Amino acid sequence: MSGHSYTLQALHASEVALWPNPDVFTGILPALADTTPYSFGALESTAHGASGPFYEKWQQAVRGKNEWDPIFLSWKNRREYRVKVPLRQREKYEFTIDEEKLIADHGLDIDQIEWRRRRIESFRGMKRLAEDVFAEQFPITPEEAFIATGKNYFDMASLLHAERRAREARFELGVLSGPPLAKLTRGTPDPKWTLSRAGNVKVWAHPVNGEDYVVGADVAAGIKGGDFSVAYVLHRTTQEVVACYRASVDTDTYARDLINLGWYYNEAFLAPESNAIGLAVSRAVSRLYRRICYKVRLSDGEPGEMDEMHPGWYTDRVNRPHMVAHARQHLKDGTVTIYDEVFFEEAQDFVVPSGLDGRIKEGEPRGTSGSKDDCVMALCIT
């Protein structure tokens, strides 16, 4: 069923997160929306991971960015999900640390805890951890539902917590203007910050005199409809991302914009990606900017003798796993603070690949099909 030839007035779609053909969404939903003002639709499903069309619809609904109302049904509100604990056992009942947290956070009572224990025990002996199976089948919050069933690379609990905090952070949107690349010199340019709704730079904190900053930059080809070039500015002491550049531009424009961004943030240390098209950006920046990282290849000759120096950060099979692992750990520990909403959207679609049997396998974590990872890689470089 594609939905393209249907006119619908009412729709109840069940377990849509498990539908093998997500393109059905593009046919069914317009067929429902284009009928009458009294049409009704319900997309119902278990979570099945923090990625995919159903998860995207849910997140958009939570953020108020589509026509759907998010409704989550928690097991704690079901009267039948409880087991009466006899009075003589209540006095000696001991709660685990996890159970005490559930009581404090969600107001569960002893009868609900006993029901939960018995359900978890019924899942023992399965290939997966019984607690994870319970969280998947009986989530207590939407976050737990999506976390428990996913193959996400980043720790979803800390990621979703950081995203909630990021929504409260205020930023300015604008542009850093300066002369074109051809007219730039190796001197000190004076980029001007201008507020603009059409700007390509988000600023959560402007530079502070005497403070040091680092800029990590992911490079795209600037093709319409393709990936974006993304750069993050990190305060070196606080480990806080204070600005984000995101645009689809050619390499010369991106090189100029990175130079302006670097100079604006106290001549920040620049680390532009030098893979493929990124090498053109790195070389253009290195000709006009002093504080830029280099890849150094040592010679086989005299000790300390350098054979080659290439400007920019080169990502390869050896360092990429370490880059993404470090980013994951910093985000989990809360030692890096980031406020960019687009980053969180990409990070939640950054997954560990699975084999044909659906099991997680060793492999290179990456964005799901159709998603981007420009922001994720920019942070990894930073």
C-alpha positions as CSV (number, residue, x, y, z in Angstrom):
1,M,0.0,0.0,0.0
2,S,1.5,3.3,-1.1
3,G,-1.4,5.6,-0.3
4,H,-1.0,7.8,-3.4
5,S,-4.3,6.8,-4.9
6,Y,-6.4,7.0,-1.7
7,T,-8.6,9.7,-0.2
8,L,-8.7,9.1,3.6
9,Q,-10.9,10.6,6.2
10,A,-9.7,8.5,9.2
11,L,-6.5,6.6,9.7
12,H,-5.2,4.4,12.4
13,A,-1.7,3.2,11.5
14,S,-0.3,0.6,13.9
15,E,3.3,-0.2,14.7
16,V,4.5,2.3,12.0
17,A,8.1,2.2,13.4
18,L,8.3,-1.3,12.1
19,W,6.9,-0.7,8.6
20,P,9.4,-2.0,6.0
21,N,8.7,0.8,3.5
22,P,8.9,4.2,5.2
23,D,8.1,5.9,1.9
24,V,4.4,5.0,2.6
25,F,4.4,8.1,4.8
26,T,4.8,10.4,1.8
27,G,1.6,8.9,0.2
28,I,-0.7,8.2,3.1
29,L,-0.3,11.4,5.2
30,P,-1.0,13.9,2.3
31,A,-4.0,11.7,1.4
32,L,-5.3,12.2,4.9
33,A,-4.5,15.9,5.2
34,D,-6.1,17.0,1.9
35,T,-9.6,15.6,2.6
36,T,-11.7,17.6,5.1
37,P,-11.0,19.7,8.3
38,Y,-12.6,16.8,10.2
39,S,-10.2,14.1,9.1
40,F,-8.5,12.2,11.9
41,G,-5.2,10.3,12.0
42,A,-3.3,8.3,14.6
43,L,0.2,6.9,14.2
44,E,0.6,4.3,16.9
45,S,3.8,2.3,17.6
46,T,6.3,1.1,20.0
47,A,9.4,3.2,19.7
48,H,11.9,0.8,18.0
49,G,14.9,3.1,18.3
50,A,15.7,6.8,18.2
51,S,15.9,7.1,14.4
52,G,13.6,6.6,11.4
53,P,10.5,8.3,10.1
54,F,8.3,7.5,13.2
55,Y,11.0,8.9,15.5
56,E,11.3,12.0,13.3
57,K,7.6,12.6,13.3
58,W,7.5,12.2,17.1
59,Q,10.4,14.7,17.7
60,Q,8.8,17.2,15.3
61,A,5.5,16.9,17.2
62,V,7.2,17.4,20.5
63,R,8.9,20.6,19.2
64,G,5.6,21.8,17.7
65,K,7.0,21.6,14.1
66,N,4.2,19.5,12.5
67,E,0.5,19.0,12.7
68,W,0.6,16.0,15.1
69,D,-0.1,16.0,18.8
70,P,2.4,13.8,20.7
71,I,0.6,11.4,23.1
72,F,2.7,9.0,25.2
73,L,1.0,6.2,27.3
74,S,3.2,5.3,30.3
75,W,2.7,1.9,32.0
76,K,2.7,3.7,35.4
77,N,-0.8,5.1,34.6
78,R,-2.3,1.7,34.0
79,R,-4.3,0.4,37.1
80,E,-3.8,-3.2,36.1
81,Y,0.0,-2.9,36.2
82,R,0.4,-3.5,39.9
83,V,0.7,-6.5,42.2
84,K,-0.6,-6.2,45.8
85,V,2.3,-6.7,48.3
86,P,1.0,-8.3,51.5
87,L,1.2,-6.1,54.6
88,R,3.6,-8.4,56.4
89,Q,6.1,-8.1,53.5
90,R,5.8,-4.3,53.1
91,E,7.7,-3.6,56.3
92,K,10.7,-5.6,55.1
93,Y,10.6,-4.7,51.4
94,E,14.0,-3.4,50.2
95,F,14.3,-1.2,47.1
96,T,17.2,-1.2,44.7
97,I,18.9,2.0,43.8
98,D,17.1,2.0,40.4
99,E,13.8,1.5,42.1
100,E,14.4,4.3,44.6
101,K,15.1,6.6,41.6
102,L,11.9,5.5,39.9
103,I,9.9,6.3,43.1
104,A,11.6,9.7,43.5
105,D,11.2,10.7,39.8
106,H,7.9,9.1,38.9
107,G,6.0,8.6,42.1
108,L,5.7,4.8,41.8
109,D,4.4,2.9,44.8
110,I,5.4,-0.5,46.2
111,D,2.7,-2.4,44.3
112,Q,3.9,-1.0,41.0
113,I,7.5,-1.8,41.8
114,E,6.5,-5.4,42.6
115,W,4.7,-5.7,39.2
116,R,7.8,-4.3,37.5
117,R,10.1,-6.8,39.3
118,R,7.9,-9.8,38.2
119,R,7.7,-8.6,34.6
120,I,11.5,-8.2,34.4
121,E,12.0,-11.6,35.9
122,S,9.8,-13.1,33.2
123,F,12.3,-11.8,30.6
124,R,15.3,-13.6,32.1
125,G,17.0,-16.0,29.8
126,M,16.6,-14.0,26.7
127,K,19.5,-12.9,24.6
128,R,19.1,-9.3,25.7
129,L,19.3,-7.9,29.2
130,A,15.9,-8.3,30.9
131,E,15.8,-4.7,32.1
132,D,16.3,-3.5,28.5
133,V,13.5,-5.7,27.2
134,F,11.2,-4.4,29.9
135,A,12.1,-0.8,29.1
136,E,11.3,-1.5,25.4
137,Q,8.0,-3.1,26.1
138,F,6.9,-1.0,29.1
139,P,8.7,2.4,28.9
140,I,7.9,4.9,31.6
141,T,8.8,8.0,29.5
142,P,9.2,8.7,25.8
143,E,12.9,9.1,26.2
144,E,13.2,5.7,27.8
145,A,11.1,4.2,25.0
146,F,13.4,5.4,22.2
147,I,16.6,4.9,24.2
148,A,15.9,1.2,25.1
149,T,15.3,0.1,21.5
150,G,17.9,1.9,19.6
151,K,21.3,1.1,18.0
152,N,22.4,4.7,18.5
153,Y,26.2,5.4,18.8
154,F,25.8,8.2,21.3
155,D,24.5,7.7,24.8
156,M,20.9,8.7,24.3
157,A,20.0,9.5,27.9
158,S,22.8,12.1,28.2
159,L,22.1,13.3,24.6
160,L,18.4,13.9,25.3
161,H,19.2,15.6,28.6
162,A,21.7,17.9,26.9
163,E,19.1,18.7,24.1
164,R,16.5,19.8,26.6
165,R,19.0,22.1,28.2
166,A,20.1,23.4,24.8
167,R,16.5,24.5,23.9
168,E,16.7,27.0,26.7
169,A,19.9,28.6,25.5
170,R,19.5,31.9,23.6
171,F,21.6,32.7,20.5
172,E,22.1,35.5,18.0
173,L,21.9,34.7,14.3
174,G,24.0,36.8,11.9
175,V,26.9,37.0,9.5
176,L,30.6,37.8,9.9
177,S,31.4,40.0,6.9
178,G,34.8,40.9,5.4
179,P,36.6,41.3,2.1
180,P,36.5,38.4,-0.5
181,L,39.2,35.8,-0.3
182,A,41.1,37.3,-3.3
183,K,41.5,40.6,-1.4
184,L,42.4,39.2,2.0
185,T,46.0,39.6,3.1
186,R,48.0,37.9,5.9
187,G,47.5,40.9,8.1
188,T,44.8,41.2,10.7
189,P,41.4,41.5,9.1
190,D,38.5,43.1,11.0
191,P,35.4,41.0,10.4
192,K,32.1,42.8,11.3
193,W,29.3,41.0,13.2
194,T,25.9,41.8,11.8
195,L,22.6,40.4,13.0
196,S,20.6,38.8,10.2
197,R,17.7,36.4,10.0
198,A,19.3,35.0,6.9
199,G,22.7,34.6,8.6
200,N,24.8,31.5,8.6
201,V,26.4,31.9,12.1
202,K,24.8,31.2,15.4
203,V,26.4,32.8,18.4
204,W,25.7,31.8,22.0
205,A,28.6,33.7,23.4
206,H,30.7,36.4,21.7
207,P,34.6,36.3,22.2
208,V,36.1,37.4,25.5
209,N,39.4,39.3,25.4
210,G,42.3,37.1,26.4
211,E,40.4,33.8,26.0
212,D,41.5,31.1,23.6
213,Y,39.2,29.3,21.1
214,V,39.4,26.4,18.7
215,V,37.4,26.0,15.4
216,G,36.8,22.5,14.0
217,A,35.4,22.5,10.5
218,D,33.7,19.9,8.3
219,V,33.9,20.7,4.6
220,A,31.3,20.0,1.9
221,A,31.4,20.6,-1.8
222,G,28.8,23.4,-1.7
223,I,26.5,21.6,-4.1
224,K,22.8,22.6,-3.9
225,G,20.9,20.0,-2.0
226,G,24.1,18.3,-0.7
227,D,25.8,18.4,2.6
228,F,26.6,21.6,4.5
229,S,29.9,23.0,5.6
230,V,29.8,23.2,9.4
231,A,32.3,24.8,11.8
232,Y,32.0,24.9,15.6
233,V,33.9,27.4,17.9
234,L,34.9,25.9,21.2
235,H,36.0,27.9,24.2
236,R,39.2,26.1,25.1
237,T,38.9,26.6,28.9
238,T,35.2,25.9,29.5
239,Q,34.8,23.4,26.7
240,E,31.6,25.2,25.6
241,V,30.6,25.5,21.9
242,V,30.0,29.2,21.7
243,A,29.3,29.6,17.9
244,C,28.3,27.5,14.9
245,Y,28.7,28.2,11.2
246,R,26.5,26.2,8.8
247,A,26.2,27.0,5.1
248,S,26.2,25.5,1.6
249,V,29.0,27.5,-0.1
250,D,31.9,27.1,-2.4
251,T,35.4,26.4,-1.1
252,D,36.7,30.0,-1.5
253,T,33.7,31.4,0.4
254,Y,34.1,28.9,3.1
255,A,37.9,29.6,3.4
256,R,37.1,33.3,3.8
257,D,34.4,32.7,6.3
258,L,36.6,30.4,8.4
259,I,39.3,33.1,8.4
260,N,36.8,35.7,9.5
261,L,35.5,33.3,12.2
262,G,39.0,32.6,13.5
263,W,39.9,36.3,13.7
264,Y,36.7,37.3,15.3
265,Y,37.3,34.7,18.1
266,N,40.7,36.1,19.1
267,E,42.7,34.5,16.2
268,A,41.3,31.0,17.2
269,F,43.2,27.8,16.3
270,L,41.6,26.5,13.1
271,A,41.3,22.8,12.2
272,P,39.5,22.6,8.8
273,E,39.0,19.1,7.4
274,S,41.6,18.4,4.6
275,N,40.0,15.3,3.1
276,A,39.1,15.5,-0.6
277,I,37.6,19.0,-1.4
278,G,38.6,20.1,2.1
279,L,42.2,20.3,1.0
280,A,41.4,23.3,-1.1
281,V,39.9,25.0,1.9
282,S,42.8,24.1,4.1
283,R,45.4,25.4,1.6
284,A,43.5,28.6,1.0
285,V,43.3,29.2,4.8
286,S,46.9,28.3,5.5
287,R,48.1,31.0,3.0
288,L,46.4,33.8,4.9
289,Y,46.1,32.5,8.5
290,R,48.8,31.7,11.0
291,R,47.1,29.5,13.6
292,I,46.0,26.4,11.6
293,C,46.7,22.7,12.3
294,Y,49.0,20.7,10.1
295,K,49.4,17.0,9.4
296,V,53.1,16.1,9.7
297,R,54.7,13.0,8.1
298,L,58.1,12.3,9.5
299,S,60.9,11.3,7.2
300,D,62.7,8.0,7.4
301,G,66.0,9.9,7.4
302,E,67.4,11.9,10.3
303,P,65.5,11.8,13.6
304,G,63.1,14.8,13.9
305,E,63.4,15.5,10.1
306,M,59.9,16.3,8.6
307,D,59.2,14.9,5.2
308,E,55.8,16.5,4.5
309,M,53.4,19.0,6.0
310,H,49.8,19.3,4.9
311,P,47.5,22.0,6.3
312,G,44.3,21.0,8.0
313,W,42.9,17.9,9.8
314,Y,42.9,14.7,7.8
315,T,40.4,12.0,8.9
316,D,41.3,8.4,8.1
317,R,40.3,4.8,9.2
318,V,42.8,5.0,12.1
319,N,41.8,8.2,13.8
320,R,38.1,8.4,13.0
321,P,37.1,5.7,15.5
322,H,39.0,7.6,18.2
323,M,37.5,10.9,17.2
324,V,33.9,9.8,17.5
325,A,34.6,7.8,20.6
326,H,36.1,10.9,22.3
327,A,33.1,13.0,21.3
328,R,30.7,10.3,22.6
329,Q,32.6,10.1,26.0
330,H,32.7,13.9,26.4
331,L,29.0,14.2,25.7
332,K,28.2,11.4,28.1
333,D,30.3,12.9,30.8
334,G,29.0,16.4,30.2
335,T,32.5,17.8,29.8
336,V,31.6,19.4,26.5
337,T,28.6,21.7,26.2
338,I,26.8,22.2,22.9
339,Y,23.6,24.0,22.2
340,D,23.1,23.5,18.4
341,E,19.7,21.9,17.7
342,V,20.8,20.5,14.3
343,F,23.7,18.7,16.0
344,F,21.3,16.8,18.3
345,E,19.1,15.9,15.3
346,E,22.1,14.4,13.5
347,A,23.5,12.7,16.6
348,Q,20.3,10.9,17.3
349,D,20.5,9.4,13.8
350,F,24.2,8.5,14.2
351,V,24.1,4.7,14.6
352,V,26.2,1.6,14.9
353,P,25.6,-0.5,11.7
354,S,23.8,-3.8,11.8
355,G,24.2,-7.0,9.9
356,L,21.6,-8.7,7.7
357,D,20.3,-10.5,10.7
358,G,19.6,-7.2,12.4
359,R,22.2,-7.7,15.1
360,I,24.7,-4.9,15.9
361,K,28.1,-5.6,14.4
362,E,31.5,-4.1,14.5
363,G,31.7,-1.3,12.0
364,E,32.0,2.4,11.4
365,P,29.2,4.4,13.1
366,R,27.5,6.8,10.7
367,G,24.3,8.6,10.0
368,T,21.3,6.5,9.0
369,S,20.3,6.4,5.3
370,G,19.1,9.8,4.2
371,S,20.5,11.7,7.3
372,K,23.5,13.9,7.5
373,D,26.4,13.9,9.9
374,D,28.1,17.3,9.0
375,C,27.6,18.7,12.5
376,V,28.6,15.4,14.2
377,M,31.9,15.3,12.4
378,A,32.6,19.0,12.9
379,L,32.3,18.5,16.6
380,C,34.5,15.4,16.4
381,I,37.2,17.4,14.7
382,T,36.8,20.2,17.2
